[in-house]
Amino acid sequence: MANGRAQRVSIANDPRARAVLYQGLLATALVGLAYLAWSNAVANMQARGVPMGFGFWDETAGFDINQTLIPYSALSTYGRAFWVGLLNTLLVGAVSIALATPLGFAVGLARLAPNWLLSRIALVYVELTRNTPLLLQLFFWYNAVLKTLPSPHQSVNIGGAFFLNNRGLYLPRPVFSDGAWLVGAALALAAGLAVALALAGRRRQVATGERSQDLWSALTLIVGLPTVAYFAAHRPIGFEVAQLAGFNLHGGIEIHPEFAALVFGLVTYTAGFIAEIVRAGVLAVPRGQSEAAAALGLHRPLALRLIIVPQALRLITPPLTSQYLNIVKNSSLAVFVGYPDLVLVFAGTVLNQTHAAMQVMAVTMAVYLTISLVVSFALNLFDARNALKER
């Protein structure tokens, strides 16, 4: 009896024991709530005849998708439609990140430029894009810009190879014949040699202080070697140009206005936030670094490229990660301009036809979570690599 009372007293007076007890009770309550929610959802789904498994995955979809990176038709399965939507989402995310990063860096540096007009233009751009809803910007690009372009019969003709109209942008499509692999191999070899030259120049600069002058040599390799291989293999690469047939252009590579509007909106919107991140990172570098660069005779662009921006990059990378994640998540607004991304295709059409709400939404959320974790992991590795370099 006395031992039991002493044990209760010791638990009541031990903060660690109380913490473990409270956490155990909280975890038990959360598990119980999750079980109740799951059992209630299962009961409701069974009562309404909603499918519980993923049997629909291999059923015929019965609907078309106008923009696909892989072969797809109305006779394809729901699983195939999922992959089409996922690849379209990844394409928009990758292209938008690749375009928003240099634009954001350029605008951020322009805000710090000594030129009054340039800095004010950059300021207006940042304030306009950051303080306007993204959805409104998407509607602007889609309805006010792209849909007002001329019809296919009156397409804007650029050099007889590029055509722009309200149906999209048409680019020449490369056509490969026998021997094209030689050009690819020459390009890969030239790229490898250019990297080797750059590494050798970096080692020479560290050892002697002499700046590398191998840029023109690298460019000559990258351009010259594939050109020689191209003519030696009797020009195995040609281009298919779009041609007007009926009421529309056919052939070439077609960039649909829905894709263009989504990319333009995501890029211009996110670049405004990246610009402020870059500006803050550059301003965080001690002023003495800029003064030392000026004392050494370095002009401003060279000082930014070699001294200021590399130091600011350590401060820029963590918030930049958040903007990259926002690009991926904001791409789900594609449904409002009709671009067939994962949300429109899988969480929209597939869900409406199969009524498998729990399965579809769980898969969609898991995909976005996985993409975000992969992007975060990659940028965290980059950030850690820069930190190790500094030490």
C-alpha positions in Angstrom: 0.0 0.0 0.0 2.8 2.4 1.0 4.8 1.4 -2.2 1.8 2.3 -4.5 1.3 5.6 -2.8 5.0 6.4 -3.1 5.0 5.5 -6.8 2.1 7.8 -7.4 3.8 10.6 -5.5 7.0 10.1 -7.5 5.2 10.2 -10.8 3.4 13.4 -9.8 6.7 15.0 -8.8 8.7 13.8 -11.8 8.4 16.3 -14.8 9.7 13.8 -17.3 7.3 11.1 -16.2 4.4 13.5 -16.4 5.5 14.6 -19.9 5.6 11.0 -21.0 2.2 10.3 -19.5 0.6 13.3 -21.1 2.1 12.6 -24.5 0.9 9.1 -24.3 -2.6 10.2 -23.5 -2.6 12.8 -26.3 -1.3 10.2 -28.9 -4.0 7.7 -27.8 -6.6 10.4 -28.2 -5.4 11.3 -31.7 -5.3 7.7 -32.8 -8.8 7.2 -31.5 -10.1 10.3 -33.3 -8.4 9.1 -36.5 -10.0 5.7 -36.2 -13.4 7.2 -35.6 -13.0 9.4 -38.7 -11.8 6.5 -40.8 -14.6 4.2 -39.7 -17.2 6.8 -40.2 -15.9 7.6 -43.7 -15.8 3.9 -44.6 -19.4 3.4 -43.4 -20.7 6.4 -45.4 -18.8 5.3 -48.5 -20.2 1.7 -48.3 -23.7 3.1 -47.7 -23.5 5.1 -50.9 -21.8 2.5 -53.0 -18.6 4.4 -53.3 -15.6 2.2 -54.3 -13.1 1.5 -51.4 -10.1 0.3 -53.3 -8.1 1.2 -56.4 -9.9 -1.1 -58.8 -10.8 1.9 -60.9 -7.1 2.4 -61.7 -7.1 0.0 -64.6 -10.6 0.9 -66.0 -11.0 2.8 -69.2 -11.0 6.5 -68.7 -13.3 7.5 -71.6 -12.2 11.1 -71.8 -9.5 12.9 -73.9 -6.7 15.2 -72.7 -5.6 17.8 -75.2 -2.0 18.2 -73.9 0.0 15.1 -73.1 3.7 14.3 -72.9 3.1 10.5 -73.2 0.7 8.7 -75.6 -2.9 8.9 -74.3 -6.4 8.4 -75.7 -9.9 8.1 -74.5 -9.3 4.3 -74.4 -6.5 4.7 -71.9 -6.9 3.8 -68.2 -7.4 6.1 -65.3 -3.9 5.2 -64.2 -2.6 6.5 -67.5 -4.6 9.7 -67.0 -2.9 10.1 -63.6 0.6 9.9 -65.2 -0.4 12.4 -67.8 -1.6 14.9 -65.2 1.5 14.3 -63.0 3.9 14.8 -65.9 2.1 18.0 -66.9 2.4 19.3 -63.4 6.1 18.5 -63.3 6.6 20.2 -66.6 5.0 23.4 -65.5 6.9 23.4 -62.2 10.3 22.7 -63.8 9.8 25.4 -66.5 8.5 28.0 -64.1 11.3 27.4 -61.6 13.9 27.6 -64.4 12.4 31.0 -65.7 11.4 32.6 -62.4 14.9 32.2 -60.9 16.9 34.3 -63.4 14.1 36.8 -63.7 13.8 37.2 -59.9 17.6 37.6 -59.6 17.7 40.2 -62.4 14.8 42.2 -60.9 16.3 42.0 -57.4 19.7 43.3 -58.5 18.0 45.9 -60.6 16.3 47.2 -57.5 19.8 47.9 -56.1 21.1 49.4 -59.3 22.5 53.0 -59.1 20.4 53.9 -62.2 17.3 55.6 -60.8 15.0 54.7 -63.7 16.0 51.0 -63.7 15.5 50.7 -59.9 12.1 52.3 -60.0 10.9 50.1 -62.9 12.0 47.1 -60.8 10.2 48.5 -57.8 7.0 49.0 -59.7 7.2 45.4 -61.1 7.8 43.9 -57.6 4.9 45.9 -56.0 2.6 45.1 -58.8 3.2 41.3 -58.9 3.4 40.8 -55.2 0.3 42.7 -54.3 -2.0 41.3 -57.1 -3.7 37.9 -56.6 -2.1 35.1 -58.6 -5.4 33.9 -59.9 -6.1 37.4 -61.3 -2.8 37.4 -63.0 -3.5 34.1 -64.6 -6.8 35.4 -65.9 -5.0 38.5 -67.3 -2.4 36.4 -69.2 -5.0 34.0 -70.5 -7.9 36.3 -71.4 -6.4 39.7 -71.9 -3.1 38.7 -73.6 -3.2 35.3 -75.2 -6.9 35.1 -76.3 -6.6 38.5 -78.0 -4.0 37.3 -80.4 -5.0 36.9 -84.1 -6.6 33.8 -85.5 -4.5 31.0 -87.2 -5.1 32.5 -90.6 -3.6 35.8 -89.4 -0.8 34.3 -87.3 2.2 36.4 -86.4 4.9 34.9 -88.6 8.5 35.1 -87.2 11.0 34.2 -89.8 8.8 31.6 -91.5 9.5 29.2 -88.7 7.7 30.5 -85.6 4.0 31.3 -85.6 1.9 32.9 -82.8 -1.9 33.0 -82.7 -4.7 32.6 -80.2 -4.4 28.8 -80.5 -0.8 28.9 -79.2 2.9 29.2 -80.2 4.2 26.9 -82.9 7.9 26.1 -82.9 10.0 24.0 -85.4 10.1 20.3 -84.4 13.5 18.6 -84.7 13.5 15.5 -87.0 16.3 13.1 -86.5 17.6 10.6 -89.1 20.5 8.1 -89.2 23.7 9.6 -87.9 22.0 12.0 -85.5 23.6 10.2 -82.6 27.0 11.4 -83.8 25.9 15.0 -83.2 24.7 14.1 -79.7 27.9 12.3 -79.0 30.0 15.3 -80.2 27.9 17.6 -78.0 28.4 15.4 -75.0 32.2 15.2 -75.7 32.4 18.9 -76.1 30.6 19.6 -72.9 32.9 17.2 -71.0 36.0 18.9 -72.4 34.5 22.3 -71.5 34.0 21.2 -67.9 37.5 19.8 -67.8 38.9 23.1 -69.1 36.9 25.0 -66.5 38.2 22.8 -63.6 41.8 23.1 -64.9 41.3 26.9 -65.0 39.9 27.0 -61.5 42.9 25.0 -60.2 45.3 27.3 -62.0 43.6 30.4 -60.6 43.8 29.0 -57.0 47.5 28.1 -57.5 48.7 31.2 -59.3 46.0 33.8 -58.9 45.7 34.2 -62.6 42.2 34.3 -63.9 41.1 31.6 -66.3 40.8 32.7 -70.0 39.3 29.5 -71.2 35.7 30.7 -71.8 36.2 31.2 -75.6 37.9 27.9 -75.9 35.0 26.2 -74.1 32.4 28.0 -76.3 34.4 27.0 -79.5 34.3 23.4 -78.4 30.6 23.4 -77.6 29.6 25.0 -80.9 32.3 23.8 -83.2 32.6 20.1 -82.5 28.8 19.4 -82.9 28.8 21.5 -86.1 31.6 19.5 -87.6 29.8 16.3 -86.7 26.6 17.6 -88.2 28.1 18.2 -91.6 30.3 15.1 -91.4 27.1 13.0 -90.9 25.4 14.7 -93.9 23.1 16.9 -91.8 21.1 14.2 -90.0 18.9 16.7 -88.1 16.2 18.7 -89.8 13.2 20.7 -88.6 9.5 20.3 -89.3 7.7 23.7 -89.5 4.0 24.1 -88.8 1.8 24.5 -91.9 -1.7 26.0 -92.2 -4.2 23.3 -93.0 -7.9 24.1 -92.7 -8.7 26.3 -89.8 -5.5 25.7 -87.8 -1.8 25.1 -88.0 -0.5 21.5 -88.0 3.0 20.2 -87.4 5.9 21.5 -85.3 5.8 21.9 -81.6 2.6 23.5 -80.3 2.7 25.4 -77.0 -1.0 25.8 -75.9 -2.2 29.1 -74.5 -3.3 27.4 -71.3 0.2 26.2 -70.6 1.7 29.6 -71.6 -0.7 31.5 -69.4 0.0 29.3 -66.4 3.8 29.6 -66.9 3.7 33.4 -67.5 1.5 33.9 -64.4 3.6 31.6 -62.1 6.9 33.1 -63.4 6.0 36.8 -63.1 4.3 36.3 -59.7 7.0 34.3 -58.1 9.8 36.4 -59.6 8.5 39.4 -57.6 9.0 37.5 -54.3 12.4 36.1 -55.4 13.5 39.6 -56.2 12.9 40.8 -52.7 14.7 37.7 -51.3 17.7 38.5 -53.5 17.7 42.2 -52.6 17.6 41.3 -48.8 20.4 38.8 -49.2 22.6 41.3 -51.1 21.9 44.0 -48.5 22.8 41.6 -45.7 26.4 41.2 -47.0 28.6 43.6 -45.0 29.2 46.9 -46.9 32.9 46.4 -46.4 32.9 43.6 -49.0 31.7 46.1 -51.7 34.2 48.7 -50.5 37.1 46.1 -50.6 36.1 45.1 -54.1 36.0 48.7 -55.3 39.5 49.2 -53.7 40.8 46.3 -55.7 39.5 48.0 -58.9 36.6 45.6 -59.5 33.7 47.2 -61.3 30.2 46.7 -59.9 29.0 43.8 -62.1 32.2 41.8 -61.5 32.1 42.5 -57.8 28.5 41.3 -57.6 29.3 38.1 -59.5 32.5 37.2 -57.7 32.1 38.6 -54.2 28.6 39.8 -53.2 26.2 37.3 -54.7 28.2 34.2 -53.7 28.1 35.4 -50.1 24.4 36.4 -50.3 23.5 33.0 -51.7 23.8 31.4 -48.3 21.1 33.7 -47.0 19.0 33.5 -50.2 18.7 29.7 -50.5 16.4 28.9 -47.5 13.6 31.4 -48.4 14.2 30.6 -52.1 13.2 27.0 -51.2 9.8 28.2 -50.0 9.2 30.1 -53.3 10.1 26.9 -55.3 7.6 25.0 -53.2 5.0 27.7 -53.8 5.4 27.4 -57.6 4.6 23.7 -57.4 1.6 24.2 -55.1 0.3 27.2 -57.0 0.4 25.3 -60.2 -2.8 23.6 -59.0 -4.6 26.8 -60.1 -4.2 25.5 -63.6 -7.8 24.3 -63.4 -8.9 27.9 -63.8 -7.2 28.3 -67.2 -8.0 24.8 -68.4 -4.5 23.3 -68.3 -4.7 19.6 -67.7 -2.4 19.2 -64.6 -2.8 16.6 -61.9 -5.6 18.5 -60.1 -7.7 19.0 -63.2 -7.2 15.5 -64.6 -7.0 13.3 -61.6 -8.6 15.2 -58.7 -11.2 16.6 -61.1 -12.3 14.4 -63.9 -11.2 11.1 -62.5 -12.8 11.8 -59.2 -16.1 12.9 -60.7 -16.3 9.8 -62.8 -15.2 7.2 -60.2 -16.4 8.9 -57.0 -13.4 7.4 -55.3 -12.9 10.7 -53.3 -10.7 9.3 -50.5 -8.3 7.4 -52.8 -8.0 10.2 -55.4 -7.4 12.9 -52.8 -5.0 10.8 -50.8 -2.9 10.1 -53.9 -3.0 13.7 -55.1 -1.9 15.0 -51.7 0.8 12.4 -51.5 2.1 13.5 -54.9 2.4 17.1 -53.9 4.0 16.2 -50.6 6.5 14.1 -52.3 7.4 16.8 -54.9 7.8 19.3 -52.1 10.0 17.0 -50.0 12.2 16.3 -53.0 12.6 20.0 -53.9 13.4 20.8 -50.3 15.9 18.0 -50.0 17.7 19.1 -53.1 18.0 22.7 -52.0 19.0 21.7 -48.5 21.9 19.7 -50.0 22.8 22.8 -52.1 22.7 25.0 -49.0 24.8 22.5 -46.9 27.3 22.3 -49.7 27.8 26.1 -49.7 28.1 26.1 -45.9 30.8 23.4 -46.1 32.7 25.4 -48.7 32.7 28.5 -46.4 34.1 26.5 -43.5 
